[in-house]
Amino acid sequence: MRASKIICFAVGTILSVTATQADEIQIVRDVLGPEGPLYIDGNLYYVGWVSNTLSKWDGKTTTVLNKMPGCGHNGLAFTKQKTFLLACTDDPGAILELDMTGKQLRRWDADSNGKKFEGGINDVVVAANGGAYATVFGPYADPPTPTSVIGKILYLAPGSQKWVEVANDLNYANGIGVSPDQKTLYVSETVGNCILKFMINNDGSLSHRSNFALLNLLVPNKVESWWLGPDSMKIDSKGNIYVAQWFGGKILKISPEGKLLHVFEIAAGDGTTNVAFGKNEDELYVTVVKDPTDSQAKGSIVKIKTAK
């Protein structure tokens, strides 16, 4: 079922929250376009959208597992088959399945109707049933001014080989996450500074599109930019959303009710892009670009404590 277009209004509620400067430990440096962190069995996997790479950090050494010019490695998810789904954000986009060594197993360049992924694939998440959702972003012109509202959400059903469009008319769809009870899908609209939510139906389709949070009503805008908005997200076991704010230099912790619980101010840069939970969800690995206007998107990965 396709969800109709709506304008994002504020649903999130401001609490008395103090932004804190997190005690950061830099663990990986000089990453060109850091994104997509996943912490798996003591190893941190991450991508670089400028370097077109997927890498693994084992606590001491970084190893490049996959390098594919023209992909623009972005969102990364781990499947039940212990493979990766990788979002290629270069327009037109692609979705790759890779094994844990970085070898390509499968590639999708179009949806079930044969439509190319115009606007690029930005992020991807795997649901508990083995299905997966991915976001289509939008045109990124030079100079980078947002234009067409063509963002989409795609769904790959368990055992299927085809991605099906399940929502459209999103204003630069970016980060995506599934609630622990598997009933709600959250998605970032970067242009608009908004997070939407959908009800997940039994067949994986989406309905009841609604507003979840408008970030500039939760925290003051750090700068005035089209691109100041929610980027990628992860959801903890209690259903709290940890969302990176691109151009904002922050990670926001938001409750399932849309209330702001905590603000992590990231010193390493203003271009926060994504997070990963460490063991027992007591640590966050944050991918961050020092200067979001840098064409090389030079950045790092830092580790901070999770606010309880």
Salt bridges, closest charged atoms under 4 A:
ASP30 OD1 - LYS298 NZ 3.48
GLU97 OE1 - ARG106 NH1 2.23
ASP109 OD1 - ARG107 NE 2.85
GLU165 OE2 - ARG2 NE 3.62
GLU165 OE1 - LYS152 NZ 3.43
GLU189 OE2 - ARG209 NH2 3.84
ASP270 OD1 - LYS222 NZ 2.76
GLU283 OE2 - LYS303 NZ 3.83
GLU283 OE2 - LYS305 NZ 3.64
